[in-house]
Amino acid sequence: MAAKAYLSHQERTANEPRDPTLHSVKVRDIEQVVNSIRLIRLVPNETQPTIKFLPGQWLDVHIPGIYKAGGFTLTSTPEDLSPSTDDEYPYLELAIQNAPSNPAAAWLWRPQHEILKSDLDVRVGGSFTWPPSTIKPERIHKVVLVAGGIGINPLISICSALSRSSHINSIKVLYSTRLTTSSSKVLFLERLNALSQKQSTTTVQLFLTGSTPLERTCESMKAAKLQRIRLDDLIDAIGPATGRASTICYVCGPSKMTDDVVKYLAAQEGMDRSRVLCEKWW
């Protein structure tokens, strides 16, 4: 049997909406947050940034010398492009997994001194967004975010933006990830905890697998379930059928997990496929 052909980011997303404009940006900051993930902040080279995006979208990242653009999810929010004080700067943030077989990711994992201040071109794309195109935002009062592994990337942007929405009464985050012997930290957990502490409408339920002993240093780690997300966890998150007409779910993670969760949620009483949005990572 022939090996399955590898599809590039551009090929996988060929039917997704894309902004026609390329924007010039510069690599400003690099932070390694877990063993295999870097956060990279890009600053627009324009004096007055014109780049616009919605939470949940990604960037085509064009790197000099690399033929095909890489695709990386934005983990910042649109508000981060409009800082409120002179001490801050406008930025786009990407979470980059160490993937030597991905030319763009491998370049972004070069030694920091080699890539800081480098100029890149980026283009915004994607339809997995808040607000959704399927429902008017004012009709949504509850949002359920289901993340598997690095599927948390678009959802951290969406969750951060939702915390500023006055008509949202409940934000529930179900986040499943695997700890390994090389990394016992959970990507974006501190940011999620800060959001839940700032706003009582946001709750975070962590699901952990792996054999690494846990250092339960925060409330969400103490309350973590040592299992995968189960069907009863999904039912608890969306709540009684009578309240589901104003509920929307976002699901992002590995392909099979995403397929299973979407199929189950969309089949529940009071739910339908238009209110269960998904994006898969590969």
Backbone bond lengths (Angstrom), bond angles and torsions (degrees), N, CA, C in turn:
res aa  C-N    CA-C-N  psi(-1)  N-CA   C-N-CA  omega(-1)  CA-C   N-CA-C  phi
1 M - - - 1.460 - - 1.524 109.24 -
2 A 1.320 116.01 132.75 1.461 119.97 -179.30 1.520 110.57 -69.53
3 A 1.320 115.95 147.21 1.467 119.89 177.92 1.521 109.97 -66.24
4 K 1.336 115.82 145.84 1.453 120.94 179.20 1.529 109.70 -65.97
5 A 1.322 116.18 129.80 1.464 120.35 -178.68 1.525 110.30 -65.78
6 Y 1.322 115.57 137.98 1.460 120.80 177.54 1.513 109.65 -81.90
7 L 1.321 116.50 128.45 1.458 121.28 177.74 1.518 109.29 -100.20
8 S 1.302 115.98 132.97 1.461 120.30 177.06 1.523 109.59 -73.09
9 H 1.321 115.48 167.30 1.460 120.53 176.96 1.522 111.18 -55.58
10 Q 1.315 117.50 -44.83 1.460 120.85 -177.99 1.528 111.84 -64.71
11 E 1.330 116.65 -35.93 1.467 120.24 178.27 1.526 111.14 -71.05
12 R 1.333 117.31 -40.72 1.470 120.79 -179.38 1.528 111.51 -66.67
13 T 1.309 116.26 -30.69 1.469 120.49 -173.73 1.527 112.08 -109.16
14 A 1.312 116.78 21.57 1.471 121.15 -174.87 1.524 112.72 -58.30
15 N 1.345 116.81 -30.44 1.465 120.34 -177.70 1.526 113.20 -95.64
16 E 1.311 116.72 3.55 1.461 120.67 179.68 1.536 109.88 -83.75
17 P 1.339 117.18 150.26 1.471 119.05 176.53 1.519 111.20 -66.77
18 R 1.323 115.49 143.22 1.458 122.08 178.53 1.523 109.49 -136.33
19 D 1.325 115.32 142.29 1.456 119.26 172.69 1.534 108.03 -70.33
20 P 1.325 118.37 138.88 1.471 119.54 -177.95 1.522 114.22 -72.29
21 T 1.344 117.07 -13.69 1.463 120.12 -170.73 1.527 111.94 -97.19
22 L 1.323 115.89 133.61 1.455 122.01 169.09 1.525 108.90 -90.08
23 H 1.322 116.19 137.12 1.459 121.36 -179.91 1.524 109.30 -118.05
24 S 1.315 116.20 139.10 1.455 121.70 178.18 1.533 110.04 -87.76
25 V 1.337 116.19 130.31 1.466 121.60 -179.46 1.525 108.87 -134.89
26 K 1.322 114.31 166.05 1.466 120.60 179.59 1.526 109.00 -126.74
27 V 1.331 117.50 141.08 1.465 122.00 175.80 1.523 107.98 -71.66
28 R 1.336 116.17 114.85 1.474 120.46 -173.75 1.529 112.07 -102.57
29 D 1.333 117.58 -47.00 1.468 121.20 -175.55 1.521 110.02 -139.80
30 I 1.332 115.48 148.43 1.460 122.55 177.11 1.526 108.12 -134.76
31 E 1.319 116.00 129.21 1.468 120.86 178.39 1.528 108.73 -135.18
32 Q 1.318 116.42 126.71 1.463 119.83 175.40 1.518 107.83 -88.86
33 V 1.343 116.71 113.93 1.458 120.77 -172.64 1.520 112.48 -97.77
34 V 1.305 118.22 -32.42 1.463 122.78 168.77 1.525 105.98 -136.59
35 N 1.322 117.13 173.50 1.467 119.79 -172.28 1.517 113.62 -55.17
36 S 1.327 117.34 -35.69 1.465 119.77 -172.71 1.525 113.56 -113.16
37 I 1.345 117.66 10.00 1.465 120.94 -177.26 1.527 110.56 -129.57
38 R 1.315 114.64 130.41 1.459 121.47 171.66 1.521 109.09 -111.45
39 L 1.321 116.47 141.08 1.457 121.46 167.24 1.522 107.53 -98.29
40 I 1.314 115.15 125.47 1.458 120.42 -179.33 1.524 108.46 -119.60
41 R 1.314 115.45 127.29 1.465 120.77 176.65 1.526 109.77 -103.45
42 L 1.326 113.45 129.91 1.456 122.14 178.84 1.525 108.75 -111.48
43 V 1.310 117.07 137.00 1.462 120.11 177.75 1.521 108.60 -112.42
44 P 1.330 117.25 136.68 1.471 119.51 177.60 1.517 111.10 -62.76
45 N 1.322 116.42 141.35 1.463 120.81 176.38 1.525 112.26 -80.51
46 E 1.337 115.82 -11.83 1.464 120.52 176.97 1.531 109.97 -74.05
47 T 1.300 117.08 142.16 1.467 120.75 176.45 1.519 110.43 -64.69
48 Q 1.334 116.63 -41.39 1.461 122.48 174.52 1.528 107.53 -115.87
49 P 1.345 117.98 97.73 1.461 120.91 -174.40 1.539 112.21 -56.45
50 T 1.327 115.34 132.53 1.469 120.73 177.85 1.521 111.83 -108.45
51 I 1.322 117.44 -4.71 1.452 120.15 -178.95 1.525 110.34 -68.19
52 K 1.316 116.53 134.98 1.461 122.37 179.48 1.521 109.21 -131.78
53 F 1.343 115.65 145.22 1.457 119.81 177.48 1.520 109.42 -154.11
54 L 1.321 115.77 167.32 1.455 122.76 175.12 1.521 109.07 -109.54
55 P 1.332 118.20 146.72 1.460 120.10 175.81 1.524 110.58 -54.43
56 G 1.338 115.77 133.06 1.456 121.47 -178.59 1.515 113.34 105.68
57 Q 1.331 117.81 -15.74 1.459 120.31 -177.48 1.534 111.70 -80.80
58 W 1.324 115.15 171.38 1.462 121.80 -179.87 1.528 109.91 -125.05
59 L 1.324 113.85 173.78 1.462 121.00 176.51 1.521 110.17 -117.51
60 D 1.340 116.58 136.53 1.456 121.08 157.59 1.520 105.33 -76.39
61 V 1.323 116.97 123.34 1.466 120.51 -179.13 1.530 108.67 -111.63
62 H 1.316 115.57 112.96 1.467 122.50 -179.24 1.525 108.58 -96.04
63 I 1.336 114.99 118.33 1.456 121.95 -176.27 1.527 109.07 -111.77
64 P 1.319 118.40 129.67 1.469 120.38 179.93 1.533 111.33 -53.68
65 G 1.326 116.14 131.08 1.458 120.64 177.81 1.508 114.73 89.94
66 I 1.348 117.56 -7.70 1.470 120.97 178.54 1.521 107.76 -112.27
67 Y 1.329 115.96 122.64 1.466 121.43 -169.85 1.524 112.36 -63.94
68 K 1.346 117.34 -46.77 1.458 120.58 -176.09 1.521 111.10 -103.33
69 A 1.323 115.52 139.43 1.467 120.65 178.40 1.523 110.61 -67.29
70 G 1.315 116.00 145.45 1.457 120.87 171.37 1.515 109.36 -88.39
71 G 1.317 117.01 157.04 1.457 121.56 177.99 1.513 110.64 -118.07
72 F 1.332 117.61 123.34 1.462 121.47 -176.52 1.522 109.64 -139.65
73 T 1.322 115.36 135.56 1.456 121.47 -176.33 1.519 111.53 -75.03
74 L 1.317 115.45 140.17 1.458 121.42 174.46 1.527 109.77 -75.97
75 T 1.310 116.77 128.20 1.465 121.08 177.69 1.521 111.99 -107.57
76 S 1.318 116.36 -3.84 1.463 121.21 173.28 1.522 109.37 -90.35
77 T 1.318 116.48 179.67 1.462 121.49 178.76 1.525 109.54 -116.34
78 P 1.324 118.00 162.89 1.471 119.86 176.97 1.524 112.73 -56.66
79 E 1.337 116.89 -31.78 1.464 120.51 -179.71 1.530 111.66 -63.70
80 D 1.334 117.23 -25.87 1.461 120.21 179.93 1.528 112.34 -69.17
81 L 1.322 116.45 -13.31 1.465 120.33 174.67 1.528 112.01 -85.46
82 S 1.333 115.44 -6.42 1.469 120.26 -179.61 1.520 108.99 -129.90
83 P 1.325 118.31 72.69 1.473 121.05 -176.26 1.521 111.67 -59.69
84 S 1.324 115.05 147.47 1.469 120.69 -175.72 1.525 113.32 -89.30
85 T 1.341 117.63 -13.38 1.471 119.73 -179.86 1.525 109.89 -130.64
86 D 1.312 116.30 161.63 1.456 122.13 179.29 1.524 112.14 -70.40
87 D 1.344 117.13 -17.24 1.462 120.80 -179.48 1.533 111.95 -79.01
88 E 1.330 117.19 -12.91 1.451 121.10 -178.27 1.528 109.88 -103.32
89 Y 1.293 116.25 166.75 1.461 120.48 178.16 1.529 108.68 -132.67
90 P 1.332 118.33 151.40 1.464 120.76 179.28 1.527 110.56 -72.88
91 Y 1.327 116.63 136.42 1.464 117.82 -177.30 1.526 111.98 -150.86
92 L 1.306 113.82 159.63 1.457 124.96 168.18 1.522 106.53 -113.67
93 E 1.329 117.17 134.69 1.468 120.08 -177.66 1.529 109.67 -116.59
94 L 1.324 115.29 135.97 1.454 122.70 176.82 1.527 109.26 -125.31
95 A 1.336 117.01 142.40 1.463 122.13 171.78 1.526 107.12 -102.29
96 I 1.331 117.04 116.70 1.462 122.20 -173.30 1.527 109.80 -111.15
97 Q 1.320 115.75 119.56 1.460 120.27 176.49 1.527 109.75 -82.45
98 N 1.323 115.56 141.77 1.456 120.14 177.79 1.530 108.98 -69.52
99 A 1.329 116.13 108.57 1.467 122.12 -176.71 1.517 108.63 -138.27
100 P 1.334 118.18 88.49 1.465 121.69 -175.36 1.532 114.03 -57.96
101 S 1.345 117.77 -25.97 1.462 120.00 -179.14 1.525 112.76 -79.79
102 N 1.335 117.06 -10.33 1.459 122.28 177.91 1.534 107.58 -99.23
103 P 1.334 118.24 108.86 1.475 119.68 -173.25 1.527 113.98 -55.44
104 A 1.340 117.30 -41.96 1.469 119.31 -178.89 1.523 110.97 -67.20
105 A 1.340 117.02 -44.80 1.468 120.49 178.62 1.524 110.90 -63.74
106 A 1.338 116.64 -40.20 1.464 120.02 179.49 1.526 110.41 -61.98
107 W 1.330 117.03 -38.91 1.467 120.06 177.71 1.517 110.51 -64.66
108 L 1.317 117.68 -41.28 1.463 121.54 -178.98 1.532 112.37 -73.98
109 W 1.340 116.56 -7.56 1.459 121.41 174.23 1.529 112.27 -104.76
110 R 1.317 117.03 11.08 1.457 119.02 173.51 1.531 109.81 -63.70
111 P 1.320 117.99 164.35 1.474 119.70 174.57 1.527 110.49 -50.78
112 Q 1.306 115.61 140.58 1.461 119.83 -171.78 1.525 113.08 -56.17
113 H 1.319 116.43 -40.78 1.471 118.79 -175.95 1.525 111.86 -65.30
114 E 1.325 117.36 -19.29 1.464 120.50 -179.98 1.527 112.76 -80.22
115 I 1.325 117.44 -24.47 1.467 118.73 -172.94 1.525 114.15 -119.10
116 L 1.338 118.15 -16.32 1.468 118.92 176.46 1.532 109.95 -59.17
117 K 1.310 115.47 139.03 1.469 124.99 -179.39 1.532 112.98 73.66
118 S 1.345 117.11 6.43 1.465 119.64 176.94 1.517 110.11 -72.58
119 D 1.318 116.61 145.92 1.461 122.56 176.68 1.524 110.50 -93.80
120 L 1.337 115.55 134.54 1.455 123.07 178.27 1.519 108.86 -130.86
121 D 1.321 116.21 164.26 1.463 121.25 172.21 1.521 108.77 -115.11
122 V 1.334 116.48 137.52 1.469 119.93 -177.56 1.527 109.83 -132.17
123 R 1.326 114.18 153.59 1.455 121.86 176.76 1.532 108.01 -136.30
124 V 1.324 117.20 135.85 1.467 122.31 -178.98 1.529 110.16 -83.54
125 G 1.343 116.25 140.38 1.457 120.05 175.83 1.513 111.76 -155.16
126 G 1.343 115.18 171.76 1.460 120.99 174.47 1.508 113.82 112.43
127 S 1.334 115.75 149.93 1.473 122.41 -177.92 1.525 112.97 -115.94
128 F 1.340 117.20 0.90 1.466 122.68 179.93 1.528 106.74 -87.96
129 T 1.331 116.33 86.54 1.463 118.88 -166.52 1.529 113.87 -135.35
130 W 1.311 113.45 156.96 1.450 122.21 162.62 1.532 107.12 -112.28
131 P 1.360 117.08 129.63 1.459 126.42 -4.62 1.526 111.51 -72.51
132 P 1.342 116.26 157.76 1.465 119.46 -178.52 1.528 111.14 -76.42
133 S 1.314 115.75 159.55 1.464 119.98 177.27 1.521 111.67 -85.76
134 T 1.356 116.49 -10.88 1.467 120.37 -172.76 1.522 113.61 -90.02
135 I 1.322 118.11 -21.92 1.468 121.96 -174.71 1.517 109.17 -141.45
136 K 1.317 116.47 142.43 1.464 120.21 175.44 1.536 109.19 -66.52
137 P 1.329 117.84 130.60 1.468 120.86 -175.99 1.525 113.74 -55.37
138 E 1.336 117.63 -35.18 1.467 119.84 -177.08 1.531 112.43 -67.53
139 R 1.326 117.38 -14.07 1.463 121.19 177.94 1.531 112.06 -90.32
140 I 1.320 116.70 -2.03 1.465 121.73 -178.30 1.526 109.56 -104.04
141 H 1.319 115.87 125.42 1.464 120.62 178.89 1.526 112.83 -119.92
142 K 1.342 116.12 -13.75 1.466 120.13 179.59 1.519 108.88 -136.35
143 V 1.336 116.24 134.31 1.459 121.85 179.10 1.520 108.59 -127.03
144 V 1.328 115.67 129.71 1.463 122.52 177.21 1.525 107.83 -112.85
145 L 1.319 116.83 124.16 1.461 123.10 -179.96 1.522 109.06 -112.08
146 V 1.330 117.08 120.15 1.465 121.95 -177.34 1.525 107.88 -116.64
147 A 1.339 116.31 116.23 1.467 121.23 -175.27 1.518 110.70 -121.43
148 G 1.327 115.27 138.48 1.456 121.64 171.68 1.512 109.68 -120.52
149 G 1.341 117.58 117.75 1.462 121.13 178.52 1.518 112.02 59.88
150 I 1.343 116.56 -131.94 1.468 120.04 -178.32 1.524 111.97 -73.69
151 G 1.337 116.52 3.04 1.458 119.77 169.43 1.521 112.18 -63.49
152 I 1.333 116.47 -8.29 1.462 120.20 176.24 1.532 110.96 -69.24
153 N 1.328 117.90 -19.71 1.472 120.40 -172.24 1.528 114.38 -55.59
154 P 1.343 119.99 -56.98 1.467 117.47 179.02 1.522 112.46 -69.31
155 L 1.336 116.08 -27.30 1.464 119.47 -175.70 1.525 112.44 -74.76
156 I 1.340 117.85 -25.55 1.466 118.02 176.86 1.521 110.00 -70.02
157 S 1.323 117.00 -34.75 1.464 120.21 175.57 1.525 110.40 -67.06
158 I 1.336 116.07 -44.42 1.465 120.15 -180.00 1.525 110.74 -64.29
159 C 1.324 117.07 -44.33 1.462 120.83 -179.11 1.524 110.85 -62.65
160 S 1.324 116.76 -41.80 1.471 120.44 178.86 1.518 111.09 -62.20
161 A 1.334 116.55 -40.55 1.467 120.34 179.83 1.524 111.08 -70.39
162 L 1.329 116.55 -38.32 1.468 120.66 -179.40 1.525 111.97 -62.95
163 S 1.319 116.22 -30.52 1.466 119.29 -178.09 1.524 111.67 -63.63
164 R 1.341 116.54 -14.24 1.458 120.76 179.22 1.531 111.95 -100.27
165 S 1.343 117.53 2.68 1.468 121.36 -176.99 1.525 110.08 -93.02
166 S 1.311 117.14 116.22 1.460 121.83 -173.94 1.531 113.35 -70.74
167 H 1.339 117.83 -24.93 1.462 119.66 -176.26 1.527 113.00 -88.73
168 I 1.339 118.39 -1.98 1.461 121.57 178.54 1.532 108.74 -88.47
169 N 1.326 115.62 118.97 1.469 120.54 -177.71 1.519 112.98 -91.62
170 S 1.339 116.99 -20.88 1.464 119.22 -175.59 1.525 109.76 -152.24
171 I 1.337 115.70 129.81 1.462 122.92 173.12 1.521 106.94 -124.33
172 K 1.318 116.78 117.81 1.465 120.99 -179.84 1.522 109.12 -116.17
173 V 1.323 115.67 124.58 1.460 121.55 -179.87 1.522 108.90 -110.09
174 L 1.331 116.63 122.16 1.455 123.23 172.63 1.520 106.26 -110.82
175 Y 1.319 116.85 114.67 1.461 121.62 -170.54 1.519 109.17 -127.13
176 S 1.328 115.37 112.59 1.461 121.81 -179.96 1.522 109.80 -107.56
177 T 1.330 116.45 130.61 1.462 119.39 179.06 1.521 109.27 -150.22
178 R 1.308 114.55 161.01 1.462 121.16 -178.13 1.516 109.96 -109.52
179 L 1.324 115.98 127.99 1.453 120.68 174.44 1.519 109.31 -90.46
180 T 1.316 115.84 145.48 1.458 120.36 179.58 1.519 109.62 -125.89
181 T 1.327 115.41 171.68 1.464 119.11 179.09 1.521 111.17 -66.30
182 S 1.344 116.62 -22.62 1.468 119.41 -179.40 1.526 112.52 -90.74
183 S 1.328 117.25 -13.98 1.462 119.57 -179.43 1.516 110.54 -152.56
184 S 1.326 115.90 116.35 1.464 120.71 176.53 1.520 110.70 -108.49
185 K 1.343 117.15 8.58 1.460 121.01 177.11 1.515 109.60 -90.95
186 V 1.312 115.66 152.84 1.461 121.75 -178.88 1.523 108.51 -111.31
187 L 1.319 116.04 121.82 1.459 122.08 -177.33 1.521 111.28 -58.95
188 F 1.312 116.33 127.88 1.464 125.88 175.95 1.539 113.98 67.07
189 L 1.318 117.83 11.76 1.462 118.52 179.85 1.530 111.14 -63.94
190 E 1.323 117.45 -41.56 1.469 119.72 179.59 1.522 110.65 -61.35
191 R 1.312 116.65 -40.20 1.461 120.51 -179.88 1.528 110.51 -66.57
192 L 1.318 117.36 -41.27 1.470 121.10 177.51 1.524 110.89 -64.20
193 N 1.332 116.64 -42.48 1.460 120.02 178.25 1.522 111.28 -61.00
194 A 1.332 116.33 -41.26 1.462 120.02 179.66 1.522 110.68 -63.31
195 L 1.324 117.44 -39.10 1.464 120.93 178.50 1.520 111.21 -65.97
196 S 1.333 117.12 -42.37 1.464 120.05 -178.56 1.526 111.60 -69.71
197 Q 1.335 116.94 -32.45 1.463 119.77 177.84 1.525 111.69 -73.62
198 K 1.319 115.36 -31.98 1.458 120.29 -179.00 1.523 111.53 -75.32
199 Q 1.332 116.14 -32.58 1.461 119.98 -174.51 1.527 109.29 -134.82
200 S 1.320 116.48 118.20 1.466 121.14 -175.65 1.520 113.06 -67.04
201 T 1.315 118.04 -16.19 1.467 120.54 179.67 1.532 112.09 -75.90
202 T 1.339 117.49 -11.28 1.463 121.42 -179.11 1.523 110.54 -100.82
203 T 1.335 116.40 124.44 1.458 120.92 175.72 1.523 109.43 -124.54
204 V 1.326 115.86 143.43 1.463 122.02 -177.54 1.525 108.73 -121.65
205 Q 1.344 116.04 124.57 1.463 121.17 173.46 1.524 107.86 -115.29
206 L 1.319 114.69 119.01 1.458 121.28 -177.10 1.521 109.49 -98.07
207 F 1.337 116.17 139.19 1.462 123.17 177.04 1.525 107.14 -123.57
208 L 1.331 117.06 122.36 1.452 121.05 -174.00 1.520 111.42 -120.66
209 T 1.322 115.01 136.81 1.461 121.29 171.49 1.517 107.74 -126.14
210 G 1.333 116.08 169.31 1.457 119.98 -176.76 1.512 109.58 109.66
211 S 1.321 115.76 165.82 1.463 120.61 -172.75 1.521 113.87 -103.74
212 T 1.314 117.48 3.76 1.458 120.36 -177.62 1.527 111.07 -71.13
213 P 1.335 118.95 130.67 1.461 120.20 174.80 1.523 110.39 -57.46
214 L 1.320 116.69 138.32 1.462 120.80 -174.85 1.519 111.36 -93.84
215 E 1.321 115.21 135.32 1.455 120.91 169.11 1.522 106.48 -97.15
216 R 1.304 116.60 99.64 1.468 120.34 -173.10 1.519 108.98 -86.22
217 T 1.312 114.39 79.22 1.453 120.74 -172.25 1.522 113.40 -94.98
218 C 1.323 118.49 -3.59 1.459 120.65 178.36 1.526 108.36 -139.98
219 E 1.321 116.09 165.74 1.461 120.45 -174.24 1.529 112.37 -61.00
220 S 1.331 116.96 -40.69 1.458 118.49 -178.19 1.522 111.79 -67.56
221 M 1.346 117.61 -31.74 1.459 120.21 175.23 1.523 110.54 -70.93
222 K 1.338 115.91 -38.06 1.457 119.47 179.08 1.527 111.17 -64.87
223 A 1.341 115.47 -34.14 1.462 120.41 -178.12 1.525 112.99 -91.59
224 A 1.340 116.88 3.51 1.465 120.28 -176.14 1.524 110.81 -63.45
225 K 1.331 115.18 142.55 1.463 121.49 173.57 1.522 107.91 -92.88
226 L 1.325 116.83 131.30 1.465 121.23 -178.52 1.522 108.69 -88.83
227 Q 1.306 114.82 69.09 1.464 122.61 -176.17 1.520 108.33 -166.72
228 R 1.330 115.65 171.36 1.448 120.86 170.70 1.533 109.22 -78.61
229 I 1.317 116.79 167.24 1.460 121.00 174.50 1.523 108.58 -67.21
230 R 1.327 116.31 129.00 1.463 121.46 -178.57 1.521 110.70 -109.03
231 L 1.322 115.16 169.46 1.459 119.85 -176.54 1.523 111.76 -61.43
232 D 1.332 117.36 -39.23 1.466 118.95 -179.05 1.530 111.40 -68.10
233 D 1.340 117.52 -26.77 1.465 120.46 175.23 1.527 110.12 -67.18
234 L 1.324 116.69 -38.05 1.466 120.84 178.75 1.519 110.74 -67.06
235 I 1.336 116.30 -42.05 1.470 120.42 179.11 1.524 110.19 -63.16
236 D 1.333 116.61 -44.07 1.466 119.84 178.20 1.533 110.85 -59.42
237 A 1.332 116.07 -37.17 1.468 119.98 -176.69 1.521 112.16 -69.81
238 I 1.334 118.09 -42.31 1.471 119.07 -177.62 1.523 112.18 -81.10
239 G 1.338 117.31 -17.49 1.457 120.62 174.09 1.518 113.98 77.73
240 P 1.331 117.38 -172.28 1.469 122.69 -176.68 1.525 112.22 -61.16
241 A 1.313 115.50 149.81 1.470 121.53 -177.94 1.526 112.25 -57.79
242 T 1.327 116.96 -31.70 1.466 120.42 -176.48 1.525 113.05 -65.87
243 G 1.333 117.55 -19.80 1.459 120.01 -178.07 1.516 114.33 -106.89
244 R 1.326 116.78 6.05 1.468 119.53 -172.41 1.525 114.15 -81.02
245 A 1.310 117.48 -12.68 1.467 119.49 -179.73 1.522 112.15 -64.05
246 S 1.326 117.37 -21.71 1.471 121.19 179.61 1.532 111.66 -110.20
247 T 1.347 115.99 21.41 1.465 121.98 -177.86 1.522 110.65 -109.49
248 I 1.321 116.00 140.70 1.464 121.11 172.80 1.523 108.29 -132.57
249 C 1.332 115.87 145.11 1.462 121.40 -178.68 1.527 110.04 -119.85
250 Y 1.317 115.40 140.33 1.465 122.62 172.67 1.526 107.09 -118.18
251 V 1.325 116.41 130.36 1.460 121.55 -177.46 1.520 108.99 -127.84
252 C 1.336 116.92 128.95 1.461 120.21 178.15 1.522 109.31 -146.12
253 G 1.329 115.66 131.12 1.453 120.26 -179.71 1.508 110.99 171.57
254 P 1.336 117.23 -161.64 1.463 120.80 177.56 1.525 110.81 -58.54
255 S 1.316 115.85 153.65 1.457 121.78 -171.82 1.527 113.78 -54.39
256 K 1.337 118.03 -51.70 1.465 120.11 -176.44 1.518 111.60 -66.45
257 M 1.333 116.36 -42.98 1.463 119.99 178.45 1.520 110.42 -58.58
258 T 1.327 116.11 -45.59 1.464 120.80 -178.96 1.523 110.98 -62.89
259 D 1.329 117.08 -45.85 1.462 120.73 179.38 1.524 111.55 -58.91
260 D 1.328 116.50 -45.69 1.468 120.87 -177.40 1.527 111.58 -65.34
261 V 1.325 116.31 -44.99 1.467 120.41 -177.89 1.523 110.71 -66.16
262 V 1.328 116.96 -44.89 1.469 120.77 -179.51 1.526 110.52 -61.61
263 K 1.319 117.03 -46.37 1.469 120.82 -179.19 1.522 110.74 -59.84
264 Y 1.329 116.75 -43.56 1.463 120.60 -178.02 1.527 111.52 -68.03
265 L 1.323 117.29 -48.02 1.463 119.71 -177.67 1.522 112.07 -64.38
266 A 1.326 116.87 -41.63 1.467 120.38 -177.63 1.526 112.13 -65.96
267 A 1.324 116.75 -23.38 1.473 121.16 -178.11 1.523 113.26 -86.85
268 Q 1.326 117.57 -5.97 1.462 119.61 -176.59 1.527 111.48 -77.50
269 E 1.316 115.12 149.96 1.464 121.43 179.67 1.532 109.72 -55.92
270 G 1.318 115.74 131.98 1.455 120.68 178.93 1.516 114.39 85.07
271 M 1.346 117.46 -4.64 1.462 121.43 178.61 1.524 109.07 -111.67
272 D 1.315 117.35 164.28 1.461 122.02 171.98 1.517 108.00 -154.73
273 R 1.320 116.28 169.28 1.464 121.43 -172.35 1.534 112.63 -63.00
274 S 1.317 118.09 -27.48 1.465 120.07 -178.17 1.524 111.93 -69.44
275 R 1.338 116.55 -16.01 1.474 119.90 -179.33 1.525 112.06 -112.67
276 V 1.335 115.72 17.30 1.462 121.00 171.49 1.533 106.72 -126.70
277 L 1.320 115.98 97.76 1.458 122.02 -175.74 1.521 109.63 -95.88
278 C 1.332 116.69 146.64 1.466 117.54 -176.51 1.518 111.84 -143.90
279 E 1.322 113.93 155.73 1.459 122.45 169.74 1.520 106.53 -145.28
280 K 1.329 115.84 138.42 1.465 120.78 -179.13 1.516 109.83 -106.52
281 W 1.335 115.60 147.44 1.455 118.09 168.67 1.518 107.72 -108.57
282 W 1.322 115.52 153.99 1.467 121.79 -169.38 1.517 110.63 -120.16
